[in-house]
Amino acid sequence: MSFNKSITLNNGVKMPQIGLGTWQSNPGEVERAVETALKAGYKHIDAAVIYENQNEVAEGIRASGVPRSEIFLVSKLWNNSHRPELVEADLDNTLKELGVDYLDLYLIHWPVAFQPGQALSPKRARADGSGEEAIIDVGGPSITDTWKAVTALLKTNKVKAVGVSNFTVKHLEELAKSSDVVPAVNQIEAHPLLVQDDLIEYCAKKNIHLTAYSPLGQNLTGKTPVIAHKVVAEVAEKAKATTAQVLIAWGVSKGYSVIPKSVTPDRIKSNFQQVELDQAALDKISGIVKTDGRTRYNVPYFYNPRWDIDIFGEDSEKAATHKVW
């Protein structure tokens, strides 16, 4: 079973370390996944309006019979609502979709503002005719403007904690210049092929907890996900565990909370059966980046429609027109 460990955030709120992710889950799959997870003992569910399945999350919660008070529920402010006057309305919409009156944690999903409006991802043709691009709210609110509006939500009793997602050290430093409220959480892509030492060190110093999304890797770019790596398979075989259990254990060893996504009942259950790895096994997994190279799977510059903005400072983003402001 799960070790049932919780993380105490910087405002005293406790968050279960293992959760269920709901990103990239097809319509019709999420309700059953959430119900299965909660009945299996999960207490932490990660959602977002852009996943377009929060109504299913709500149905899964209801079907599980688990009281709302026993669930740590996370959702996120989407890019088209970064203007301060839109922030609380975006939260209210999420609360309505989820069928609840508060969130345990509310995050700024990306340090990127889109043109406001009904479209979650407003788009237009690229100037070079090579495809489509998201319409960025150039001249719109800065990340500090949006953060101030998000922190104001703490006074409404609609959220217990606030944080960010996909923020770099530079972005976090910008928030610190204008606000005394330190993000409780920074949710980031984290797995053995993407260990961001500078970010880990900064967040530890500032008491910002890191949640690892895509802890098993992704197939967004066609690159082989880390879960398919032969070294991970070797460690799993020796530990008599699944490859997913091994990668979750690696993330836990780093102090992350971990939110693997699955819609398969057996995998949902096995992902919650935590295992412990010895240091030699952990070191072996950590070493694969030396042979395979650093890999960030989730770079919106390569989305379709493209986000024409440099978010992470990766070499692959250098051609982007905009930078986070």
Residue frames as qw, qx, qy, qz and C-alpha x, y, z in Angstrom:
[[0.000, 0.886, 0.463, 0.000, 0.00, 0.00, 0.00],
 [0.210, 0.801, -0.083, 0.554, 0.87, 3.64, -0.01],
 [0.482, -0.038, -0.542, 0.688, 3.10, 4.83, 2.80],
 [0.214, -0.834, -0.498, -0.105, 0.39, 7.48, 3.36],
 [0.466, -0.289, -0.126, 0.827, 2.97, 10.20, 3.78],
 [0.147, 0.923, 0.345, 0.085, 1.89, 13.83, 3.62],
 [0.475, 0.238, -0.043, 0.846, 3.88, 16.95, 2.86],
 [0.178, -0.794, -0.404, 0.419, 3.37, 19.99, 5.08],
 [0.412, 0.677, 0.228, 0.566, 3.29, 23.08, 2.87],
 [0.361, 0.173, -0.273, 0.875, 4.75, 26.43, 3.91],
 [0.357, -0.387, 0.030, -0.850, 1.39, 27.64, 5.22],
 [0.368, -0.189, 0.758, -0.504, 0.78, 24.52, 7.31],
 [0.831, 0.225, -0.008, -0.509, -1.61, 22.77, 4.89],
 [0.495, -0.292, 0.812, 0.101, -0.91, 19.04, 4.54],
 [0.657, 0.479, -0.305, -0.495, -0.83, 17.47, 1.08],
 [0.917, -0.074, 0.391, 0.005, -0.76, 13.69, 0.46],
 [0.253, -0.585, 0.582, 0.505, 2.49, 12.84, -1.33],
 [0.188, 0.048, 0.867, 0.458, 1.01, 10.52, -3.97],
 [0.448, 0.461, 0.275, -0.716, -1.82, 11.72, -6.16],
 [0.584, 0.393, 0.675, 0.221, -3.66, 10.94, -9.37],
 [0.014, -0.366, 0.297, 0.882, -2.95, 13.09, -12.41],
 [0.544, 0.542, 0.601, -0.221, -5.75, 13.65, -14.93],
 [0.204, 0.698, -0.349, -0.591, -3.88, 15.32, -17.82],
 [0.291, 0.365, -0.765, -0.444, -4.08, 13.62, -21.23],
 [0.304, 0.165, 0.911, -0.224, -6.97, 11.41, -20.16],
 [0.108, -0.197, -0.670, -0.708, -9.54, 10.84, -22.90],
 [0.516, -0.160, 0.085, -0.837, -13.19, 11.89, -22.41],
 [0.871, -0.129, -0.266, -0.392, -15.18, 9.22, -20.66],
 [0.754, 0.116, -0.571, 0.304, -12.18, 7.76, -18.84],
 [0.121, 0.437, -0.459, 0.764, -11.64, 10.17, -15.99],
 [0.663, -0.427, 0.068, -0.611, -14.75, 9.51, -13.90],
 [0.967, -0.124, -0.220, -0.022, -13.86, 5.84, -13.52],
 [0.615, 0.344, -0.423, 0.570, -10.19, 6.65, -12.92],
 [0.141, -0.496, 0.350, -0.782, -10.97, 9.07, -10.08],
 [0.825, -0.336, 0.006, -0.454, -13.51, 6.71, -8.53],
 [0.926, 0.067, -0.326, 0.180, -11.02, 3.82, -8.71],
 [0.402, 0.438, -0.433, 0.678, -8.23, 5.92, -7.24],
 [0.360, -0.493, 0.295, -0.735, -10.24, 7.20, -4.30],
 [0.922, -0.236, -0.050, -0.303, -11.60, 3.75, -3.50],
 [0.855, 0.192, -0.348, 0.332, -8.01, 2.43, -3.63],
 [0.635, -0.562, -0.247, 0.470, -6.93, 4.94, -0.99],
 [0.366, 0.319, 0.104, 0.868, -5.71, 7.97, -2.95],
 [0.166, -0.764, -0.474, 0.406, -6.50, 11.26, -1.23],
 [0.118, -0.611, 0.221, 0.751, -4.91, 13.67, -3.72],
 [0.573, 0.559, 0.563, 0.204, -6.48, 14.45, -7.13],
 [0.207, -0.427, 0.232, 0.849, -4.87, 16.86, -9.60],
 [0.421, 0.673, 0.602, 0.084, -7.16, 18.62, -12.10],
 [0.152, -0.336, 0.175, 0.913, -7.24, 21.65, -14.41],
 [0.510, 0.604, 0.271, -0.549, -9.81, 23.47, -16.50],
 [0.332, 0.608, -0.537, -0.482, -7.73, 23.01, -19.67],
 [0.157, -0.128, 0.977, 0.066, -7.94, 19.22, -19.32],
 [0.537, 0.002, -0.300, -0.789, -11.67, 19.66, -20.06],
 [0.602, -0.154, -0.777, -0.102, -12.63, 16.81, -17.77],
 [0.045, -0.202, 0.594, -0.777, -13.33, 18.47, -14.41],
 [0.717, -0.123, -0.013, -0.686, -17.01, 17.48, -14.63],
 [0.852, 0.059, -0.516, -0.058, -15.86, 13.87, -14.83],
 [0.304, 0.241, -0.674, 0.629, -13.56, 14.39, -11.85],
 [0.425, -0.205, 0.311, -0.825, -16.63, 15.60, -9.94],
 [0.863, -0.032, -0.236, -0.445, -18.62, 12.52, -10.95],
 [0.696, 0.188, -0.648, 0.245, -15.74, 10.26, -9.92],
 [0.010, 0.255, -0.595, 0.762, -15.58, 11.90, -6.50],
 [0.650, -0.133, 0.139, -0.735, -19.32, 11.48, -6.02],
 [0.877, 0.085, -0.403, -0.247, -19.26, 7.86, -7.17],
 [0.462, 0.311, -0.724, 0.407, -16.40, 7.01, -4.81],
 [0.635, -0.641, -0.412, -0.122, -18.36, 7.88, -1.70],
 [0.594, -0.122, -0.312, 0.731, -15.24, 9.45, -0.17],
 [0.125, -0.896, -0.342, 0.255, -16.13, 12.64, 1.72],
 [0.391, 0.840, -0.026, 0.377, -14.86, 15.89, 0.19],
 [0.378, -0.873, 0.272, -0.145, -13.12, 16.68, 3.48],
 [0.814, -0.334, 0.434, 0.193, -10.85, 13.66, 3.01],
 [0.737, 0.459, 0.301, 0.395, -9.68, 14.66, -0.49],
 [0.268, -0.610, 0.180, 0.724, -6.85, 17.05, -1.36],
 [0.562, 0.659, 0.479, 0.142, -8.12, 18.67, -4.56],
 [0.312, -0.462, 0.270, 0.785, -5.86, 20.68, -6.85],
 [0.541, 0.693, 0.437, 0.189, -6.76, 22.77, -9.88],
 [0.485, -0.191, 0.208, 0.828, -5.22, 25.55, -11.92],
 [0.228, 0.784, 0.105, -0.568, -5.81, 29.02, -13.33],
 [0.721, 0.361, 0.460, 0.371, -5.77, 28.85, -17.10],
 [0.444, -0.066, 0.219, 0.866, -3.87, 31.19, -19.42],
 [0.024, 0.534, 0.472, 0.701, -6.89, 33.06, -20.78],
 [0.438, -0.813, -0.346, -0.168, -7.76, 34.30, -17.29],
 [0.644, -0.063, -0.273, 0.712, -4.48, 35.89, -16.22],
 [0.022, -0.543, -0.021, -0.839, -5.87, 39.41, -16.14],
 [0.044, 0.051, -0.720, 0.691, -6.46, 40.16, -12.44],
 [0.516, 0.050, 0.175, -0.837, -10.13, 40.96, -12.88],
 [0.770, 0.132, -0.458, -0.425, -10.72, 37.48, -14.38],
 [0.223, 0.324, -0.879, 0.270, -8.91, 35.37, -11.80],
 [0.361, -0.008, 0.719, -0.594, -11.67, 34.81, -9.26],
 [0.748, 0.308, 0.001, -0.587, -14.22, 34.10, -11.98],
 [0.577, 0.390, -0.707, -0.120, -11.91, 31.40, -13.36],
 [0.001, -0.164, 0.882, -0.442, -11.70, 29.86, -9.91],
 [0.563, 0.146, 0.421, -0.696, -15.49, 30.02, -9.53],
 [0.740, 0.356, -0.354, -0.448, -15.90, 28.21, -12.84],
 [0.400, 0.303, -0.855, 0.130, -13.55, 25.47, -11.68],
 [0.241, -0.046, 0.750, -0.614, -15.40, 25.11, -8.38],
 [0.703, 0.250, 0.112, -0.656, -18.66, 24.78, -10.31],
 [0.675, 0.372, -0.587, -0.248, -17.20, 22.15, -12.66],
 [0.314, 0.221, -0.870, 0.309, -15.80, 20.16, -9.75],
 [0.601, -0.524, -0.495, -0.346, -18.95, 20.51, -7.68],
 [0.615, -0.333, -0.461, 0.546, -17.13, 21.81, -4.61],
 [0.102, -0.971, -0.186, -0.115, -16.96, 25.06, -2.67],
 [0.242, -0.875, 0.399, 0.127, -13.20, 25.18, -2.10],
 [0.817, 0.417, -0.359, 0.171, -9.87, 23.87, -3.41],
 [0.786, -0.533, 0.011, 0.313, -7.02, 22.68, -1.27],
 [0.439, -0.416, 0.353, 0.714, -4.51, 24.11, -3.74],
 [0.519, 0.811, 0.263, -0.059, -4.88, 26.50, -6.69],
 [0.593, -0.293, 0.362, 0.657, -1.99, 27.01, -9.09],
 [0.367, 0.750, -0.221, -0.505, -1.13, 29.37, -11.94],
 [0.941, 0.187, 0.280, 0.027, -0.86, 26.70, -14.62],
 [0.719, 0.290, 0.158, 0.611, 1.72, 28.46, -16.82],
 [0.250, -0.605, -0.056, 0.754, 3.64, 31.76, -16.65],
 [0.129, 0.095, 0.605, 0.780, 1.94, 32.66, -19.94],
 [0.333, 0.483, 0.429, -0.687, -1.09, 34.91, -20.55],
 [0.257, 0.324, 0.757, 0.506, -3.39, 34.26, -23.51],
 [0.215, -0.210, -0.230, -0.926, -5.82, 36.69, -25.05],
 [0.290, 0.150, 0.738, -0.591, -8.86, 36.68, -22.75],
 [0.556, 0.127, -0.338, -0.749, -12.19, 35.41, -24.01],
 [0.891, -0.067, 0.174, -0.414, -14.36, 32.31, -24.26],
 [0.856, 0.365, -0.361, 0.064, -11.73, 30.28, -26.11],
 [0.789, -0.570, 0.136, 0.185, -9.40, 28.48, -23.73],
 [0.585, -0.272, 0.439, 0.625, -6.68, 28.48, -26.39],
 [0.431, 0.837, 0.100, -0.323, -7.30, 31.35, -28.82],
 [0.639, -0.159, 0.538, 0.526, -5.34, 30.83, -32.00],
 [0.439, 0.810, -0.064, -0.383, -4.48, 32.31, -35.37],
 [0.882, 0.405, 0.008, 0.242, -2.44, 31.39, -38.42],
 [0.605, -0.484, 0.166, 0.610, 1.31, 31.86, -38.06],
 [0.181, 0.823, -0.160, -0.515, 2.78, 34.69, -40.09],
 [0.027, -0.467, 0.774, 0.427, 4.84, 32.26, -42.15],
 [0.750, 0.172, -0.267, -0.580, 1.82, 30.12, -42.98],
 [0.344, 0.297, -0.888, 0.068, 3.38, 27.04, -41.41],
 [0.384, -0.346, -0.844, 0.144, 0.54, 26.33, -39.01],
 [0.340, -0.806, -0.283, -0.393, -1.28, 27.94, -36.10],
 [0.362, 0.169, -0.547, 0.735, -0.15, 29.71, -32.94],
 [0.312, -0.675, -0.610, 0.274, -1.77, 30.61, -29.64],
 [0.096, 0.786, 0.102, 0.602, -2.63, 34.30, -29.26],
 [0.539, -0.237, -0.470, 0.658, -0.50, 35.61, -26.41],
 [0.147, -0.926, -0.348, -0.008, -1.82, 38.58, -24.44],
 [0.563, 0.174, -0.059, 0.805, 1.13, 40.81, -25.34],
 [0.051, -0.413, 0.068, -0.907, 0.97, 43.92, -23.18],
 [0.686, -0.515, -0.383, -0.343, -1.31, 42.07, -20.78],
 [0.612, -0.747, 0.187, -0.183, -0.64, 41.25, -17.13],
 [0.259, 0.572, -0.753, 0.195, 2.77, 40.22, -15.89],
 [0.647, -0.160, -0.741, 0.081, 3.16, 37.06, -13.84],
 [0.194, -0.069, -0.576, 0.791, 3.44, 39.27, -10.76],
 [0.419, -0.080, -0.050, -0.903, 0.12, 40.97, -11.59],
 [0.738, -0.129, -0.545, -0.378, -1.55, 37.60, -11.86],
 [0.524, -0.045, -0.740, 0.419, 0.14, 36.26, -8.73],
 [0.082, -0.055, 0.402, -0.910, -1.16, 39.15, -6.64],
 [0.636, -0.085, -0.185, -0.745, -4.71, 38.37, -7.79],
 [0.742, -0.054, -0.667, -0.055, -4.23, 34.68, -7.00],
 [0.335, 0.011, -0.682, 0.650, -2.90, 35.39, -3.51],
 [0.338, -0.139, 0.160, -0.917, -5.94, 37.58, -2.84],
 [0.703, -0.154, -0.542, -0.434, -8.07, 34.44, -3.19],
 [0.424, -0.018, -0.790, 0.442, -6.74, 33.23, 0.15],
 [0.152, 0.016, 0.412, -0.898, -9.03, 35.77, 1.81],
 [0.591, -0.025, -0.309, -0.745, -12.13, 34.30, 0.14],
 [0.584, -0.191, 0.720, -0.322, -11.92, 30.86, 1.82],
 [0.851, 0.422, -0.032, -0.310, -12.28, 29.33, -1.64],
 [0.753, 0.422, -0.448, 0.233, -8.67, 28.08, -1.58],
 [0.769, -0.625, -0.018, 0.135, -6.49, 26.79, 1.24],
 [0.535, -0.491, 0.377, 0.575, -3.15, 27.27, -0.51],
 [0.567, 0.808, 0.010, -0.157, -1.86, 28.84, -3.72],
 [0.601, -0.401, 0.515, 0.461, 1.10, 28.12, -5.92],
 [0.381, 0.684, -0.359, -0.508, 2.42, 27.94, -9.46],
 [0.873, 0.103, 0.464, 0.107, 3.26, 25.43, -12.14],
 [0.727, 0.471, 0.222, 0.448, 6.00, 25.37, -14.79],
 [0.062, -0.989, 0.112, -0.072, 7.82, 28.30, -13.15],
 [0.746, 0.310, -0.311, 0.501, 11.59, 28.62, -13.35],
 [0.522, -0.395, -0.319, 0.685, 13.90, 30.20, -10.78],
 [0.142, 0.106, 0.167, 0.970, 13.77, 33.46, -12.73],
 [0.357, -0.517, -0.503, -0.594, 9.97, 33.50, -12.63],
 [0.620, -0.574, -0.502, 0.184, 9.89, 32.75, -8.90],
 [0.441, -0.203, -0.164, 0.859, 12.37, 35.53, -8.24],
 [0.071, -0.335, -0.303, -0.889, 10.07, 37.96, -10.05],
 [0.532, -0.610, -0.520, -0.271, 7.18, 36.98, -7.76],
 [0.636, -0.423, -0.391, 0.514, 9.37, 37.46, -4.70],
 [0.279, 0.110, 0.009, 0.954, 10.17, 41.04, -5.72],
 [0.272, -0.306, -0.217, -0.886, 6.52, 42.07, -5.57],
 [0.750, -0.414, -0.258, -0.448, 4.82, 39.80, -3.05],
 [0.244, -0.511, 0.716, -0.408, 5.46, 38.53, 0.45],
 [0.882, 0.005, 0.321, -0.345, 3.35, 35.44, -0.27],
 [0.057, -0.455, 0.848, 0.265, 5.66, 32.58, -1.21],
 [0.743, 0.096, -0.452, -0.484, 4.09, 29.94, -3.49],
 [0.752, -0.352, 0.483, -0.277, 3.27, 26.83, -1.50],
 [0.795, 0.080, 0.577, 0.170, 3.94, 24.58, -4.48],
 [0.293, 0.614, -0.464, -0.567, 5.64, 24.68, -7.87],
 [0.855, 0.163, 0.484, -0.087, 4.32, 21.83, -10.02],
 [0.158, 0.716, -0.544, -0.408, 6.94, 20.89, -12.61],
 [0.911, 0.294, -0.277, -0.084, 7.85, 18.20, -15.10],
 [0.235, -0.680, 0.672, -0.176, 10.25, 16.00, -13.14],
 [0.996, 0.051, 0.042, -0.053, 11.71, 12.55, -13.84],
 [0.766, -0.394, 0.282, 0.423, 15.21, 11.03, -14.07],
 [0.582, 0.349, 0.344, 0.649, 15.90, 12.69, -17.43],
 [0.039, 0.733, 0.119, 0.669, 14.97, 16.16, -16.15],
 [0.599, -0.560, -0.376, 0.431, 16.60, 16.95, -12.82],
 [0.184, 0.815, 0.061, 0.546, 16.69, 20.73, -12.42],
 [0.633, -0.220, -0.463, 0.580, 19.24, 21.22, -9.68],
 [0.116, 0.174, -0.111, 0.971, 19.06, 25.02, -9.65],
 [0.502, -0.404, -0.288, -0.708, 15.28, 24.94, -9.28],
 [0.765, -0.354, -0.533, 0.075, 15.39, 22.24, -6.62],
 [0.500, -0.079, -0.382, 0.773, 17.94, 24.22, -4.61],
 [0.096, -0.266, -0.019, -0.959, 16.02, 27.49, -4.92],
 [0.624, -0.421, -0.383, -0.535, 12.68, 25.95, -3.94],
 [0.723, -0.293, -0.541, 0.314, 14.24, 24.16, -0.96],
 [0.321, 0.032, -0.278, 0.905, 15.73, 27.45, 0.22],
 [0.274, -0.188, -0.059, -0.941, 12.39, 29.28, -0.12],
 [0.305, 0.129, 0.842, -0.426, 10.30, 26.37, 1.27],
 [0.633, 0.337, -0.179, -0.674, 8.41, 25.91, -2.00],
 [0.678, -0.063, 0.730, -0.059, 7.35, 22.29, -2.37],
 [0.257, 0.379, -0.649, -0.607, 7.85, 20.61, -5.75],
 [0.785, 0.204, 0.500, -0.303, 5.20, 18.37, -7.27],
 [0.155, -0.301, 0.781, 0.524, 6.38, 16.14, -10.13],
 [0.753, 0.433, 0.212, -0.448, 4.03, 15.84, -13.07],
 [0.798, 0.510, -0.306, -0.100, 4.76, 13.35, -15.86],
 [0.466, -0.656, 0.591, -0.054, 6.98, 11.38, -13.45],
 [0.808, 0.052, 0.575, 0.113, 6.92, 8.45, -15.89],
 [0.224, -0.193, 0.550, 0.781, 7.81, 10.60, -18.90],
 [0.528, 0.574, 0.245, -0.577, 5.61, 11.46, -21.89],
 [0.562, 0.174, 0.661, 0.466, 5.16, 10.66, -25.56],
 [0.236, 0.850, 0.211, -0.422, 4.24, 14.19, -26.64],
 [0.132, 0.795, -0.423, -0.413, 7.31, 14.57, -28.83],
 [0.885, 0.360, -0.275, -0.112, 7.73, 11.03, -30.04],
 [0.159, 0.577, -0.734, 0.320, 10.70, 10.56, -27.72],
 [0.645, -0.169, -0.744, 0.045, 10.82, 7.33, -25.77],
 [0.499, -0.751, 0.040, -0.430, 9.34, 7.93, -22.29],
 [0.015, -0.589, 0.731, -0.345, 11.63, 7.26, -19.37],
 [0.776, -0.168, 0.450, -0.410, 9.35, 4.47, -18.15],
 [0.931, 0.356, -0.028, -0.079, 10.45, 2.43, -21.18],
 [0.173, 0.776, -0.597, 0.107, 14.16, 2.76, -20.37],
 [0.820, 0.075, -0.565, 0.042, 15.97, -0.57, -19.99],
 [0.249, 0.251, -0.650, 0.673, 17.68, 0.53, -16.77],
 [0.512, -0.202, 0.257, -0.795, 14.31, 1.32, -15.18],
 [0.887, 0.006, -0.308, -0.345, 13.11, -2.14, -16.25],
 [0.628, 0.215, -0.667, 0.339, 16.22, -3.77, -14.74],
 [0.059, -0.240, 0.565, -0.787, 15.73, -2.00, -11.42],
 [0.697, -0.118, 0.043, -0.706, 12.04, -2.89, -11.41],
 [0.847, 0.076, -0.509, -0.129, 12.75, -6.56, -12.07],
 [0.437, 0.200, -0.692, 0.538, 15.27, -6.73, -9.24],
 [0.200, -0.127, 0.461, -0.855, 12.90, -4.93, -6.86],
 [0.004, 0.363, 0.931, 0.043, 9.96, -7.12, -7.95],
 [0.143, 0.620, 0.336, -0.694, 8.08, -3.95, -8.77],
 [0.543, 0.717, 0.404, 0.168, 6.56, -2.27, -11.82],
 [0.488, 0.264, 0.088, 0.827, 8.52, 0.32, -13.77],
 [0.184, -0.747, -0.207, -0.605, 5.97, 2.93, -12.68],
 [0.718, -0.673, -0.171, 0.050, 6.44, 2.01, -9.00],
 [0.743, -0.113, -0.001, 0.660, 10.19, 2.39, -9.42],
 [0.255, 0.451, 0.149, 0.843, 9.89, 5.87, -10.96],
 [0.437, -0.776, -0.226, -0.396, 7.40, 6.96, -8.31],
 [0.796, -0.505, -0.123, 0.311, 9.84, 5.75, -5.64],
 [0.575, 0.157, 0.057, 0.801, 12.63, 7.74, -7.32],
 [0.045, -0.657, -0.188, -0.728, 10.48, 10.90, -7.23],
 [0.653, -0.716, -0.205, -0.135, 9.55, 10.34, -3.59],
 [0.796, -0.238, -0.105, 0.547, 13.25, 9.91, -2.75],
 [0.343, 0.350, 0.081, 0.868, 13.80, 13.43, -4.12],
 [0.033, -0.321, -0.502, 0.803, 11.15, 14.80, -1.76],
 [0.266, -0.058, -0.406, -0.872, 8.63, 15.48, -4.52],
 [0.627, 0.268, 0.569, -0.461, 4.94, 14.81, -4.34],
 [0.070, -0.164, 0.826, 0.535, 4.19, 12.67, -7.37],
 [0.591, 0.371, 0.334, -0.634, 1.04, 12.60, -9.53],
 [0.148, -0.100, 0.869, 0.461, 1.23, 9.76, -12.07],
 [0.607, 0.248, -0.031, -0.754, -1.62, 9.65, -14.56],
 [0.003, 0.013, -0.973, -0.230, -3.44, 6.48, -15.49],
 [0.635, -0.010, -0.024, -0.772, -6.97, 5.50, -16.47],
 [0.679, 0.066, -0.720, -0.128, -6.35, 1.76, -16.19],
 [0.711, -0.615, -0.004, -0.341, -7.76, 0.43, -12.89],
 [0.936, -0.175, -0.119, 0.281, -4.97, -2.08, -12.27],
 [0.547, 0.363, -0.142, 0.741, -2.27, 0.52, -12.94],
 [0.268, -0.722, 0.039, -0.637, -3.99, 3.11, -10.78],
 [0.839, -0.527, -0.014, -0.134, -3.97, 0.61, -7.93],
 [0.889, -0.015, -0.082, 0.450, -0.40, -0.59, -8.47],
 [0.319, 0.617, -0.110, 0.711, 0.91, 2.98, -8.71],
 [0.454, -0.715, 0.123, -0.517, -0.36, 3.46, -5.16],
 [0.946, -0.295, -0.047, 0.127, 1.50, 0.35, -3.93],
 [0.086, 0.916, -0.382, 0.093, 4.67, 2.16, -2.99],
 [0.936, -0.022, -0.157, 0.314, 8.06, 0.45, -2.90],
 [0.307, -0.891, 0.277, 0.185, 11.34, 1.52, -1.35],
 [0.815, 0.492, -0.179, 0.248, 14.58, 1.37, -3.34],
 [0.708, -0.496, 0.018, 0.502, 18.08, 1.19, -1.90],
 [0.044, -0.844, 0.183, 0.502, 20.57, 3.92, -2.71],
 [0.343, -0.234, 0.745, 0.522, 22.32, 1.81, -5.34],
 [0.320, 0.525, 0.760, 0.211, 19.06, 1.40, -7.26],
 [0.077, 0.925, 0.251, -0.274, 18.25, 5.10, -6.97],
 [0.216, -0.679, 0.428, 0.556, 21.74, 6.00, -8.20],
 [0.399, 0.075, 0.802, 0.438, 21.36, 3.65, -11.14],
 [0.256, 0.763, 0.589, 0.076, 18.15, 5.37, -12.20],
 [0.078, -0.920, 0.002, 0.384, 19.65, 8.82, -11.68],
 [0.409, -0.445, 0.566, 0.560, 22.54, 7.83, -13.92],
 [0.573, 0.443, 0.643, 0.249, 20.51, 7.31, -17.07],
 [0.212, 0.955, 0.104, -0.178, 20.60, 11.02, -17.87],
 [0.307, -0.680, 0.521, 0.416, 24.37, 10.67, -18.36],
 [0.398, -0.021, 0.817, 0.415, 23.88, 8.23, -21.21],
 [0.275, 0.613, 0.714, 0.197, 20.58, 9.40, -22.66],
 [0.175, 0.241, 0.110, 0.948, 20.90, 13.14, -22.14],
 [0.137, 0.311, 0.486, -0.805, 18.67, 15.70, -20.51],
 [0.055, -0.341, -0.756, -0.555, 15.10, 15.56, -21.87],
 [0.280, 0.282, 0.406, -0.823, 12.23, 17.97, -21.33],
 [0.224, 0.343, 0.874, 0.262, 9.16, 16.41, -22.93],
 [0.058, 0.809, 0.582, -0.065, 6.73, 19.27, -22.39],
 [0.252, -0.292, 0.135, 0.912, 7.77, 22.40, -24.33],
 [0.389, 0.690, 0.504, -0.345, 4.78, 24.46, -25.55],
 [0.116, 0.640, -0.403, -0.644, 6.86, 26.04, -28.33],
 [0.070, 0.165, -0.900, -0.398, 6.35, 22.70, -30.08],
 [0.395, 0.394, 0.724, -0.406, 2.62, 22.45, -29.42],
 [0.027, -0.189, -0.605, -0.773, 0.11, 22.77, -32.21],
 [0.323, 0.889, 0.005, 0.326, -0.98, 25.51, -32.07],
 [0.642, 0.154, -0.334, 0.673, 2.49, 26.76, -31.13],
 [0.354, -0.899, -0.176, 0.189, 3.07, 28.97, -28.11],
 [0.582, 0.609, -0.089, 0.532, 5.54, 31.51, -29.49],
 [0.332, -0.855, 0.230, -0.326, 7.20, 32.17, -26.14],
 [0.535, 0.320, -0.685, 0.377, 10.41, 31.09, -24.44],
 [0.695, -0.631, -0.114, -0.326, 9.32, 29.70, -21.07],
 [0.901, -0.404, 0.032, 0.158, 12.17, 27.54, -19.83],
 [0.063, -0.863, 0.456, 0.209, 15.22, 29.04, -21.52],
 [0.823, -0.014, 0.533, 0.195, 15.87, 25.81, -23.39],
 [0.203, -0.329, 0.567, 0.727, 18.01, 25.95, -26.54],
 [0.171, 0.357, 0.844, 0.361, 15.01, 24.63, -28.46],
 [0.019, 0.830, 0.527, -0.183, 13.01, 27.74, -27.48],
 [0.356, -0.399, 0.121, 0.836, 15.51, 30.33, -28.70],
 [0.119, 0.243, 0.581, 0.768, 13.56, 31.04, -31.88],
 [0.110, -0.719, -0.678, 0.109, 10.51, 32.17, -29.88],
 [0.143, 0.676, 0.163, 0.705, 9.43, 35.79, -30.33],
 [0.422, -0.745, 0.027, -0.516, 8.36, 36.40, -26.72],
 [0.391, 0.129, -0.765, 0.496, 9.72, 35.83, -23.25],
 [0.429, -0.642, -0.627, 0.103, 7.87, 35.57, -19.94],
 [0.118, 0.477, -0.139, 0.860, 7.29, 38.99, -18.38]]
